[in-house]
C-alpha cells in the first residue's frame, strides 16, 4: 500500500493550498448565488479541491524524466474488457484468500473503484446532478484520463507512459455509480444548491465577517483599478517610445491620472449611483440607510472617501518615480502610516459599532442594512 499513499499526501497538501488560494472567489460566488455563505458547501469545496489534486496525482503522476526516450516506456492500449479478472487469477493462483485479497492485481481493481466513489458522490450531491448524469460524468472523466495517459498528455511526451486500460474505465465508472447511489446518505448534511437559491433574496443579519469580507473586496477593487489604469496609461507610451528598463515605470502625471481614475471608479461612481454603497458592500448585499432617505451627494462622497481615499493614495503613491529615496520617500511613508491607521481603525471598529457600520458610516451619521430589506 505504500506505493499508493504518497499521492494522497499530494492531494491533501496541494488541494488545501489551492482551496485557500481560491477561497475568496468561492465565498463571493456563494454570497451572490445563495445570498449567504454556506459552511457545509465551503467544506465541500475544500473536499473537491483535495480530491481533484489527488485524482491527478493517482492517474498522471509521476511523470517520466525523459521525454524523447520511449524505448523504456511502458505505455500501451488494452481494449479487452474483463482482462483484469484473468490477471487476478494468474497472479493469485495457489494463494490463500488473504493473499489474494492483498495482491497487487486485486488491489489495483479495488482501488480503481474506490478512486471514483468520491467523484460520483460529489457529482450527485455537490454539483446537484442526477444519478444517470453523475455516472456518465464519471465515465467521461475516466475516459479522458485514459486518453491523456495513452497520448502522452496529448503530445507533451513522444509516447504513452502508462497503459490506457478499458477495465480502468469500467471500474472507475462502477465507483462513480456507487458514489452517486450513496451520496444522499453520506452527504445528506450538505444543503443543495437549489434549496439555497430558493432563499437567496431573504434579508439576513449583518455579521462582522460579512462586513470584513466587503472591505477585502473593496481593497481588491482598488488594486484592480490601479492595475487596469496602469496598463491603459503606461503601456501605450512604452509601445510607442520603445522605452526599456526604468523608463517603463509610470511618470508622475501618469501616477496622478491613475490615482484620479481610481477615485472616480471606486469612490465617486459607487457613491452617487443607486444606494451609495461601495463596490465590495454591494457584492455582499449591504447598503447604507440614510436618515433623510437617500443621503446628499456630499454625505455619500464623504462616506465613500473616508477610508478608501487614504488607501488609494498609499497604493498609488508607491508607483511615484523615486518613491524610495529623498523627500518623496518621506512623503510616501507619512501617507502610508496615516492610511494604515485609518484602515486599521475602520477594520477594528466594525464589531463595536451598531449594525457593524464601522467608522465610515458612524462618522457620517448613517446606518448599514441588508440590501434585500423591503424598506430602506
KEKE-3310 file (N, C-alpha, C; in steps of 0.2 Angstrom, whole numbers, plus 5000, padded with zeros to 4 digits):
npx = (5004:5011:5015:5004:5001:5008:5002:4990:4995:5000:4988:4981:4990:4992:4979:4974:4981:4977:4964:4963:4969:4959:4948:4943:4936:4927:4919:4913:4906:4896:4889:4883:4876:4869:4865:4870:4884:4888:4893:4894:4895:4906:4915:4913:4918:4932:4934:4932:4943:4954:4952:4952:4965:4972:4966:4972:4986:4985:4982:4990:5003:5019:5027:5037:5055:5062:5058:5060:5066:5058:5060:5060:5048:5032:5020:5004:4990:4975:4961:4953:4939:4937:4949:4956:4951:4956:4970:4971:4967:4978:4989:4986:4985:4985:4987:4982:4966:4967:4980:4976:4967:4975:4984:4993:4986:4973:4970:4973:4962:4951:4955:4954:4940:4937:4943:4935:4923:4921:4920:4908:4899:4902:4897:4884:4879:4885:4887:4874:4869:4859:4856:4860:4867:4877:4884:4887:4896:4907:4911:4915:4925:4934:4937:4943:4955:4961:4964:4972:4983:4987:4990:5001:5000:4993:5002:5012:5022:5033:5028:5016:5015:5009:4998:4984:4968:4954:4947:4950:4942:4929:4929:4931:4920:4911:4914:4910:4896:4893:4896:4887:4875:4876:4877:4866:4865:4878:4881:4871:4870:4874:4868:4857:4861:4850:4840:4847:4847:4834:4831:4838:4835:4831:4833:4847:4855:4868:4884:4900:4910:4905:4904:4918:4923:4917:4925:4938:4935:4933:4946:4952:4946:4951:4965:4964:4958:4969:4979:4973:4971:4984:4989:4982:4987:5001:5006:5003:5012:5024:5025:5024:5036:5046:5052:5063:5068:5070:5063:5051:5043:5029:5026:5026:5014:5007:5005:4997:4986:4982:4978:4968:4959:4956:4950:4938:4932:4931:4927:4919:4909:4902:4897:4888:4879:4864:4861:4872:4882:4898:4908:4912:4903:4891:4893:4892:4879:4875:4870:4869:4859:4851:4847:4839:4833:4838:4851:4863:4873:4886:4887:4887:4898:4908:4907:4911:4924:4931:4939:4943:4949:4962:4968:4969:4977:4989:4992:4993:5003:5015:5019:5025:5039:5055:5051:5057:5067:5075:5065:5053:5052:5050:5037:5029:5030:5024:5011:5008:5008:4998:4987:4987:4984:4971:4964:4966:4959:4946:4944:4945:4935:4922:4916:4912:4903:4886:4875:4886:4892:4904:4918:4916:4903:4897:4903:4897:4884:4876:4867:4869:4862:4855:4854:4843:4832:4815:4811:4820)
npy = (4994:5006:5011:5018:5028:5040:5049:5052:5061:5071:5076:5080:5091:5099:5101:5108:5119:5125:5127:5137:5147:5150:5153:5166:5170:5158:5161:5173:5169:5161:5170:5178:5169:5161:5170:5170:5164:5147:5136:5121:5119:5126:5118:5107:5112:5112:5099:5095:5101:5095:5082:5083:5086:5075:5065:5068:5066:5052:5047:5052:5055:5048:5059:5054:5055:5057:5064:5061:5049:5034:5021:5014:5015:5011:5012:5007:5000:4994:4985:4975:4970:4966:4959:4960:4952:4940:4943:4944:4930:4923:4929:4926:4913:4898:4904:4909:4915:4927:4932:4933:4943:4954:4955:4963:4964:4962:4972:4983:4983:4985:4998:5006:5006:5012:5024:5032:5033:5045:5054:5051:5054:5068:5073:5070:5076:5088:5094:5093:5084:5072:5055:5047:5056:5059:5047:5045:5056:5052:5041:5048:5057:5047:5041:5052:5053:5041:5043:5053:5048:5038:5046:5052:5064:5071:5073:5080:5072:5060:5047:5035:5034:5026:5012:5013:5008:4999:4992:5000:5011:5005:5000:5012:5019:5011:5014:5027:5026:5019:5029:5039:5033:5032:5045:5053:5048:5049:5062:5069:5080:5091:5105:5107:5116:5121:5122:5132:5143:5146:5154:5165:5179:5183:5194:5195:5195:5207:5202:5202:5196:5196:5210:5213:5205:5212:5223:5218:5215:5228:5233:5225:5229:5242:5239:5232:5241:5251:5243:5240:5253:5257:5249:5255:5268:5268:5257:5260:5272:5266:5256:5265:5273:5264:5262:5256:5246:5257:5267:5261:5263:5271:5289:5304:5312:5302:5293:5301:5302:5289:5288:5297:5292:5280:5285:5290:5278:5269:5276:5289:5286:5274:5280:5289:5283:5273:5265:5270:5263:5255:5246:5233:5232:5231:5219:5210:5211:5223:5239:5257:5266:5280:5294:5304:5297:5296:5302:5315:5321:5325:5319:5306:5305:5308:5298:5287:5291:5292:5281:5274:5283:5287:5274:5272:5283:5279:5267:5271:5280:5273:5270:5281:5289:5287:5285:5279:5286:5301:5316:5312:5299:5301:5308:5299:5288:5295:5296:5283:5278:5286:5281:5267:5268:5274:5264:5252:5257:5257:5244:5238:5244:5239:5227:5234:5244:5250:5239:5235:5245:5252:5265:5273:5274:5278:5290:5299:5298:5288:5272:5254:5242:5227:5224:5218:5221:5226:5238:5253)
npz = (5000:5002:4990:4985:4994:4994:4984:4990:5000:4992:4986:4998:5003:4991:4987:4998:4998:4985:4988:4998:4991:4982:4990:4993:4980:4980:4992:4988:4976:4982:4991:4981:4973:4982:4992:5004:5015:5015:5026:5026:5012:5009:5015:5007:4995:4998:5000:4986:4980:4986:4982:4968:4965:4971:4962:4950:4954:4957:4944:4934:4939:4944:4933:4918:4917:4906:4890:4877:4875:4872:4872:4884:4888:4896:4891:4884:4875:4881:4876:4879:4887:4905:4906:4918:4927:4923:4925:4939:4942:4937:4944:4957:4958:4968:4980:4996:5003:5010:5005:4991:4992:4996:4985:4972:4959:4963:4972:4963:4955:4965:4970:4959:4958:4971:4969:4962:4969:4977:4967:4961:4972:4974:4961:4962:4974:4977:4965:4961:4952:4942:4945:4934:4926:4934:4935:4921:4919:4927:4920:4908:4913:4917:4905:4898:4906:4904:4890:4890:4896:4887:4876:4879:4888:4878:4868:4874:4878:4869:4868:4875:4892:4902:4904:4894:4899:4896:4906:4917:4914:4916:4929:4936:4932:4938:4952:4952:4950:4962:4972:4968:4971:4985:4989:4993:5006:5013:5011:5016:5025:5018:5011:4997:4981:4975:4985:4993:4984:4983:4994:4992:4991:5003:5017:5028:5044:5048:5049:5057:5050:5037:5034:5035:5024:5014:5015:5011:4998:4993:4994:4985:4973:4972:4970:4958:4949:4949:4943:4930:4925:4925:4915:4904:4904:4904:4896:4882:4880:4882:4872:4860:4862:4864:4876:4889:4903:4918:4912:4909:4920:4928:4924:4934:4930:4925:4936:4944:4936:4936:4949:4951:4942:4948:4960:4954:4949:4960:4971:4968:4958:4963:4975:4971:4963:4963:4979:4985:4991:4993:4981:4986:4996:4990:4983:4994:4998:5005:5011:5013:5025:5025:5035:5030:5020:5006:5006:5005:4991:4995:5008:5004:4996:5006:5015:5006:5004:5016:5021:5010:5001:5008:5007:4993:4990:4996:4990:4976:4977:4979:4966:4962:4954:4960:4973:4983:4989:4996:4998:4993:4997:5011:5011:5005:5014:5026:5021:5020:5033:5039:5032:5035:5049:5048:5040:5048:5059:5054:5051:5064:5071:5067:5074:5085:5083:5080:5071:5064:5057:5057:5056:5045:5042:5054:5056:5047:5051:5046:5044:5042:5032:5027:5009:5004:5011:5013:5016:5015)
capx = (5000:5015:5016:4998:4999:5011:4998:4985:4998:5000:4981:4980:4993:4991:4972:4972:4984:4973:4957:4964:4970:4953:4943:4939:4931:4922:4914:4909:4901:4891:4885:4879:4872:4864:4863:4874:4889:4886:4899:4894:4897:4913:4919:4913:4923:4938:4935:4933:4950:4959:4950:4954:4973:4973:4965:4978:4992:4985:4981:4995:5010:5024:5029:5043:5060:5065:5053:5062:5067:5052:5062:5059:5041:5028:5013:5001:4982:4972:4954:4949:4935:4937:4955:4959:4949:4962:4976:4970:4968:4985:4994:4985:4985:4988:4987:4976:4961:4970:4985:4973:4964:4980:4988:4993:4981:4966:4970:4973:4955:4948:4957:4951:4933:4937:4945:4929:4917:4920:4918:4900:4896:4902:4893:4877:4876:4888:4886:4867:4867:4855:4860:4862:4872:4883:4888:4890:4902:4912:4914:4918:4932:4939:4939:4948:4961:4965:4966:4978:4989:4989:4993:5007:4997:4991:5008:5018:5028:5033:5025:5012:5020:5005:4993:4977:4965:4947:4945:4950:4936:4924:4930:4930:4913:4907:4915:4906:4890:4892:4896:4881:4870:4876:4878:4861:4866:4884:4882:4864:4871:4876:4862:4858:4861:4843:4837:4850:4845:4827:4831:4843:4833:4829:4837:4850:4859:4874:4889:4907:4914:4902:4907:4925:4923:4916:4931:4943:4933:4934:4953:4954:4943:4956:4971:4962:4958:4975:4982:4970:4973:4992:4990:4979:4991:5008:5008:5004:5018:5030:5025:5026:5043:5051:5056:5065:5071:5067:5058:5044:5039:5025:5029:5022:5007:5003:5003:4991:4980:4979:4975:4962:4954:4954:4945:4932:4929:4930:4923:4914:4903:4898:4894:4882:4874:4860:4861:4878:4886:4904:4908:4913:4897:4886:4894:4890:4872:4875:4868:4868:4852:4852:4842:4834:4830:4843:4858:4865:4879:4891:4887:4888:4905:4912:4907:4915:4931:4935:4943:4945:4954:4969:4971:4970:4983:4995:4993:4995:5010:5020:5021:5029:5046:5060:5047:5061:5073:5074:5059:5047:5051:5047:5030:5025:5030:5019:5004:5007:5007:4991:4982:4987:4980:4963:4961:4966:4953:4940:4943:4944:4928:4917:4912:4910:4898:4879:4874:4893:4893:4911:4919:4914:4895:4896:4906:4893:4878:4871:4867:4870:4857:4855:4852:4837:4827:4810:4810:4827)
capy = (5000:5012:5014:5021:5033:5047:5053:5055:5067:5076:5078:5084:5097:5103:5103:5113:5126:5128:5129:5143:5152:5152:5154:5172:5169:5154:5164:5178:5166:5159:5176:5181:5164:5159:5176:5169:5159:5140:5132:5114:5119:5128:5111:5103:5115:5110:5092:5094:5103:5090:5076:5084:5086:5068:5061:5070:5063:5045:5045:5055:5056:5053:5060:5052:5060:5059:5064:5059:5042:5030:5014:5010:5017:5006:5014:5003:5001:4987:4986:4968:4971:4960:4955:4961:4946:4935:4945:4942:4923:4921:4931:4923:4905:4894:4908:4909:4920:4934:4934:4935:4950:4959:4955:4969:4964:4963:4979:4988:4984:4988:5005:5010:5008:5017:5031:5036:5034:5052:5058:5050:5057:5075:5075:5069:5080:5094:5098:5093:5081:5066:5048:5045:5061:5058:5041:5047:5061:5048:5038:5053:5059:5041:5040:5057:5051:5035:5046:5058:5043:5035:5051:5055:5070:5075:5075:5083:5067:5057:5041:5034:5031:5022:5008:5015:5001:4999:4990:5006:5015:5001:5000:5019:5021:5007:5018:5033:5024:5018:5036:5043:5030:5033:5052:5056:5046:5051:5069:5072:5086:5096:5108:5108:5122:5123:5124:5138:5148:5147:5159:5170:5186:5184:5198:5192:5199:5209:5199:5205:5193:5198:5217:5212:5202:5218:5228:5215:5216:5235:5233:5221:5234:5247:5237:5230:5248:5254:5239:5241:5260:5257:5247:5260:5275:5267:5253:5264:5276:5261:5253:5270:5275:5258:5263:5250:5247:5261:5271:5258:5265:5277:5295:5307:5313:5295:5291:5306:5300:5283:5289:5301:5287:5275:5288:5290:5272:5266:5281:5293:5282:5270:5284:5293:5278:5268:5266:5274:5258:5254:5240:5227:5231:5229:5212:5206:5213:5228:5246:5262:5268:5287:5297:5308:5293:5295:5305:5320:5319:5327:5314:5300:5305:5308:5291:5283:5293:5292:5275:5272:5288:5286:5268:5273:5287:5275:5262:5274:5284:5268:5270:5288:5289:5289:5284:5275:5290:5308:5319:5308:5293:5303:5310:5292:5285:5298:5294:5276:5277:5288:5276:5261:5270:5274:5257:5248:5259:5255:5237:5236:5247:5235:5224:5238:5249:5247:5236:5233:5250:5255:5272:5277:5276:5281:5297:5302:5298:5283:5265:5249:5237:5222:5227:5215:5223:5229:5246:5256)
capz = (5000:5002:4984:4984:4999:4993:4980:4995:5003:4987:4986:5004:5003:4985:4986:5003:4995:4980:4991:5001:4986:4978:4995:4992:4975:4982:4996:4984:4972:4987:4993:4975:4971:4988:4997:5011:5015:5017:5028:5023:5005:5009:5016:5001:4990:5001:4998:4979:4979:4988:4978:4961:4965:4972:4956:4945:4956:4956:4937:4929:4942:4942:4926:4917:4917:4899:4885:4870:4875:4873:4872:4890:4890:4897:4889:4879:4875:4882:4874:4881:4894:4909:4907:4924:4931:4922:4928:4946:4943:4936:4949:4964:4958:4973:4986:5001:5002:5012:5000:4985:4993:4996:4980:4968:4954:4966:4975:4958:4953:4970:4971:4954:4960:4976:4967:4959:4973:4979:4961:4960:4977:4973:4956:4963:4979:4977:4959:4961:4945:4943:4946:4927:4924:4938:4932:4914:4920:4930:4914:4903:4916:4917:4898:4897:4910:4900:4884:4892:4898:4881:4871:4882:4889:4872:4864:4878:4878:4862:4868:4881:4898:4906:4900:4894:4900:4896:4913:4922:4913:4919:4937:4938:4931:4944:4958:4952:4952:4970:4975:4966:4974:4992:4990:4998:5013:5016:5010:5017:5029:5014:5008:4989:4978:4973:4991:4995:4979:4985:4999:4990:4992:5010:5021:5034:5049:5046:5053:5057:5044:5030:5034:5034:5018:5009:5015:5007:4991:4991:4993:4979:4968:4972:4966:4951:4946:4948:4938:4924:4923:4924:4908:4900:4903:4903:4890:4875:4879:4881:4865:4855:4863:4864:4882:4892:4910:4922:4908:4909:4926:4927:4926:4939:4928:4924:4943:4946:4932:4938:4956:4950:4939:4953:4964:4951:4948:4966:4976:4966:4954:4968:4980:4968:4959:4967:4986:4988:4994:4989:4977:4990:5000:4985:4982:5000:4999:5010:5008:5018:5027:5027:5040:5026:5015:5001:5008:5000:4987:5000:5013:5001:4994:5012:5017:5002:5004:5022:5022:5003:4999:5010:5004:4986:4990:4998:4984:4970:4978:4979:4960:4960:4952:4966:4979:4988:4991:4997:5001:4990:5001:5017:5010:5004:5021:5030:5019:5021:5040:5040:5028:5039:5055:5046:5038:5054:5064:5051:5052:5071:5073:5065:5079:5091:5081:5079:5064:5061:5052:5056:5057:5039:5042:5060:5056:5043:5054:5043:5047:5037:5032:5021:5003:5002:5016:5008:5017:5017)
cpx = (5004:5016:5010:4996:5002:5006:4992:4988:4998:4993:4979:4983:4992:4984:4970:4975:4980:4966:4958:4966:4964:4947:4939:4934:4925:4916:4910:4904:4895:4886:4881:4874:4867:4862:4866:4880:4887:4892:4899:4897:4904:4917:4919:4917:4930:4939:4936:4940:4955:4958:4953:4962:4975:4972:4970:4984:4991:4985:4987:5002:5012:5025:5036:5049:5062:5059:5054:5063:5061:5054:5061:5052:5037:5021:5010:4993:4979:4964:4950:4945:4936:4944:4958:4957:4954:4968:4976:4971:4975:4990:4993:4984:4988:4988:4981:4972:4964:4975:4982:4970:4969:4985:4988:4987:4974:4965:4970:4965:4950:4949:4954:4944:4933:4938:4940:4923:4916:4918:4910:4897:4896:4897:4886:4874:4879:4887:4878:4865:4863:4859:4863:4868:4878:4888:4891:4896:4908:4915:4918:4925:4937:4942:4944:4955:4965:4967:4972:4984:4991:4992:4999:5006:4996:4997:5013:5024:5027:5029:5020:5017:5016:5001:4986:4972:4958:4944:4945:4944:4930:4924:4929:4923:4909:4908:4911:4899:4888:4892:4890:4875:4870:4877:4873:4862:4872:4885:4875:4865:4873:4869:4863:4858:4855:4840:4840:4848:4838:4826:4836:4841:4830:4835:4840:4854:4866:4880:4896:4910:4911:4904:4914:4927:4922:4922:4937:4941:4934:4942:4955:4951:4948:4962:4969:4961:4964:4979:4979:4972:4980:4993:4988:4984:4998:5010:5008:5010:5024:5031:5027:5033:5048:5055:5057:5068:5067:5062:5052:5040:5035:5028:5024:5015:5003:5001:4997:4985:4977:4976:4968:4957:4951:4949:4938:4928:4927:4926:4917:4908:4899:4894:4888:4877:4870:4860:4867:4883:4892:4903:4908:4906:4891:4886:4891:4883:4871:4873:4867:4861:4853:4846:4837:4832:4835:4850:4860:4872:4885:4892:4889:4896:4910:4912:4911:4922:4935:4940:4947:4951:4961:4972:4973:4977:4989:4997:4996:5002:5016:5023:5025:5036:5050:5056:5051:5067:5071:5067:5053:5046:5048:5039:5026:5025:5025:5012:5003:5005:5000:4986:4982:4983:4972:4960:4961:4960:4947:4938:4941:4937:4922:4913:4909:4905:4891:4878:4881:4894:4900:4911:4916:4907:4894:4898:4901:4885:4873:4872:4868:4865:4858:4851:4845:4831:4822:4809:4817:4826)
cpy = (5006:5015:5018:5027:5040:5052:5056:5061:5073:5080:5083:5091:5101:5105:5108:5119:5129:5130:5136:5149:5154:5153:5160:5172:5164:5157:5169:5175:5163:5164:5178:5175:5162:5164:5175:5164:5153:5137:5125:5114:5122:5122:5107:5105:5113:5103:5091:5096:5098:5084:5077:5083:5078:5064:5062:5066:5055:5043:5047:5056:5049:5053:5057:5057:5062:5058:5061:5052:5037:5023:5010:5012:5011:5007:5009:5004:4994:4988:4979:4969:4965:4956:4956:4955:4940:4936:4943:4934:4921:4923:4928:4916:4902:4898:4908:4915:4927:4936:4936:4942:4956:4959:4962:4969:4965:4970:4984:4989:4987:4996:5009:5011:5013:5024:5035:5037:5041:5056:5058:5054:5065:5077:5075:5074:5087:5098:5097:5090:5075:5060:5047:5049:5060:5052:5042:5051:5057:5044:5042:5055:5053:5040:5046:5056:5046:5038:5050:5053:5040:5040:5054:5063:5074:5077:5078:5078:5063:5050:5040:5032:5027:5018:5011:5009:5002:4997:4995:5010:5011:5001:5008:5021:5017:5011:5024:5032:5022:5025:5039:5040:5031:5040:5055:5054:5049:5059:5072:5078:5092:5099:5108:5115:5125:5125:5131:5144:5150:5153:5164:5177:5187:5188:5194:5197:5201:5207:5203:5202:5195:5206:5217:5210:5208:5222:5225:5216:5223:5236:5230:5226:5239:5245:5235:5236:5251:5249:5240:5248:5261:5255:5252:5266:5273:5263:5256:5268:5271:5258:5258:5272:5270:5259:5256:5251:5252:5266:5268:5260:5271:5284:5298:5309:5307:5293:5295:5304:5294:5283:5292:5296:5282:5278:5288:5284:5269:5270:5284:5290:5278:5274:5287:5289:5274:5270:5270:5269:5257:5247:5234:5226:5229:5221:5207:5208:5218:5235:5251:5264:5275:5289:5301:5304:5291:5297:5310:5318:5320:5321:5307:5299:5305:5301:5286:5284:5292:5287:5274:5277:5288:5280:5269:5278:5283:5270:5265:5277:5279:5268:5276:5286:5291:5289:5281:5279:5297:5310:5315:5302:5295:5305:5303:5288:5288:5296:5287:5275:5280:5284:5270:5263:5270:5268:5253:5250:5257:5248:5235:5238:5243:5231:5228:5244:5246:5245:5235:5239:5253:5262:5276:5279:5280:5289:5302:5302:5293:5276:5261:5244:5232:5225:5224:5217:5227:5236:5248:5260)
cpz = (5000:4996:4982:4989:4997:4989:4985:4998:4998:4986:4992:5004:4997:4985:4992:5001:4990:4983:4994:4996:4982:4983:4994:4986:4977:4987:4992:4980:4977:4989:4987:4973:4976:4992:5003:5010:5018:5019:5026:5016:5004:5010:5010:4995:4992:4999:4991:4977:4980:4984:4971:4961:4966:4966:4951:4947:4955:4948:4932:4932:4944:4935:4924:4916:4910:4894:4879:4870:4877:4873:4878:4892:4891:4895:4884:4879:4876:4881:4876:4887:4898:4910:4914:4929:4929:4925:4936:4947:4942:4942:4956:4964:4964:4979:4990:5000:5004:5007:4993:4986:4994:4991:4976:4963:4957:4968:4969:4956:4958:4971:4965:4955:4966:4974:4965:4963:4975:4973:4960:4965:4976:4967:4958:4969:4979:4971:4957:4954:4947:4943:4939:4925:4928:4936:4925:4915:4923:4924:4909:4906:4916:4910:4896:4900:4906:4893:4885:4893:4891:4876:4874:4884:4883:4868:4867:4878:4871:4862:4875:4886:4903:4901:4900:4894:4900:4903:4918:4921:4916:4926:4939:4938:4937:4951:4958:4953:4959:4973:4974:4970:4982:4994:4995:5005:5016:5016:5012:5021:5024:5010:5000:4987:4977:4980:4994:4990:4981:4990:4998:4992:4999:5014:5027:5038:5046:5051:5052:5051:5037:5029:5032:5026:5012:5009:5010:5000:4988:4990:4986:4973:4967:4968:4959:4947:4944:4943:4931:4921:4922:4917:4903:4899:4902:4897:4883:4874:4878:4874:4860:4856:4863:4871:4885:4899:4914:4918:4907:4915:4924:4928:4931:4936:4927:4931:4945:4942:4934:4945:4955:4946:4944:4958:4961:4951:4954:4971:4973:4963:4959:4973:4977:4964:4964:4975:4989:4991:4990:4985:4981:4994:4996:4984:4988:5002:5005:5007:5014:5019:5030:5031:5036:5020:5009:5003:5003:4997:4991:5005:5010:4999:5000:5014:5013:5002:5010:5024:5015:5000:5001:5008:4997:4986:4991:4992:4978:4971:4978:4971:4957:4959:4958:4972:4985:4990:4992:5000:4999:4995:5008:5016:5009:5010:5025:5028:5020:5029:5042:5038:5033:5046:5053:5044:5044:5059:5061:5052:5059:5074:5072:5070:5085:5089:5079:5071:5060:5056:5051:5056:5051:5039:5048:5060:5051:5045:5050:5046:5041:5038:5026:5015:5001:5006:5011:5010:5019:5023)
residu = (UNK:UNK:UNK:UNK:UNK:UNK:UNK:UNK:UNK:UNK:UNK:UNK:UNK:UNK:UNK:UNK:UNK:UNK:UNK:UNK:UNK:UNK:UNK:UNK:UNK:UNK:UNK:UNK:UNK:UNK:UNK:UNK:UNK:UNK:UNK:UNK:UNK:UNK:UNK:UNK:UNK:UNK:UNK:UNK:UNK:UNK:UNK:UNK:UNK:UNK:UNK:UNK:UNK:UNK:UNK:UNK:UNK:UNK:UNK:UNK:UNK:UNK:UNK:UNK:UNK:UNK:UNK:UNK:UNK:UNK:UNK:UNK:UNK:UNK:UNK:UNK:UNK:UNK:UNK:UNK:UNK:UNK:UNK:UNK:UNK:UNK:UNK:UNK:UNK:UNK:UNK:UNK:UNK:UNK:UNK:UNK:UNK:UNK:UNK:UNK:UNK:UNK:UNK:UNK:UNK:UNK:UNK:UNK:UNK:UNK:UNK:UNK:UNK:UNK:UNK:UNK:UNK:UNK:UNK:UNK:UNK:UNK:UNK:UNK:UNK:UNK:UNK:UNK:UNK:UNK:UNK:UNK:UNK:UNK:UNK:UNK:UNK:UNK:UNK:UNK:UNK:UNK:UNK:UNK:UNK:UNK:UNK:UNK:UNK:UNK:UNK:UNK:UNK:UNK:UNK:UNK:UNK:UNK:UNK:UNK:UNK:UNK:UNK:UNK:UNK:UNK:UNK:UNK:UNK:UNK:UNK:UNK:UNK:UNK:UNK:UNK:UNK:UNK:UNK:UNK:UNK:UNK:UNK:UNK:UNK:UNK:UNK:UNK:UNK:UNK:UNK:UNK:UNK:UNK:UNK:UNK:UNK:UNK:UNK:UNK:UNK:UNK:UNK:UNK:UNK:UNK:UNK:UNK:UNK:UNK:UNK:UNK:UNK:UNK:UNK:UNK:UNK:UNK:UNK:UNK:UNK:UNK:UNK:UNK:UNK:UNK:UNK:UNK:UNK:UNK:UNK:UNK:UNK:UNK:UNK:UNK:UNK:UNK:UNK:UNK:UNK:UNK:UNK:UNK:UNK:UNK:UNK:UNK:UNK:UNK:UNK:UNK:UNK:UNK:UNK:UNK:UNK:UNK:UNK:UNK:UNK:UNK:UNK:UNK:UNK:UNK:UNK:UNK:UNK:UNK:UNK:UNK:UNK:UNK:UNK:UNK:UNK:UNK:UNK:UNK:UNK:UNK:UNK:UNK:UNK:UNK:UNK:UNK:UNK:UNK:UNK:UNK:UNK:UNK:UNK:UNK:UNK:UNK:UNK:UNK:UNK:UNK:UNK:UNK:UNK:UNK:UNK:UNK:UNK:UNK:UNK:UNK:UNK:UNK:UNK:UNK:UNK:UNK:UNK:UNK:UNK:UNK:UNK:UNK:UNK:UNK:UNK:UNK:UNK:UNK:UNK:UNK:UNK:UNK:UNK:UNK:UNK:UNK:UNK:UNK:UNK:UNK:UNK:UNK:UNK:UNK:UNK:UNK:UNK:UNK:UNK:UNK:UNK:UNK:UNK:UNK:UNK:UNK:UNK:UNK:UNK:UNK:UNK:UNK:UNK:UNK:UNK:UNK:UNK:UNK:UNK:UNK:UNK:UNK:UNK:UNK)
# end
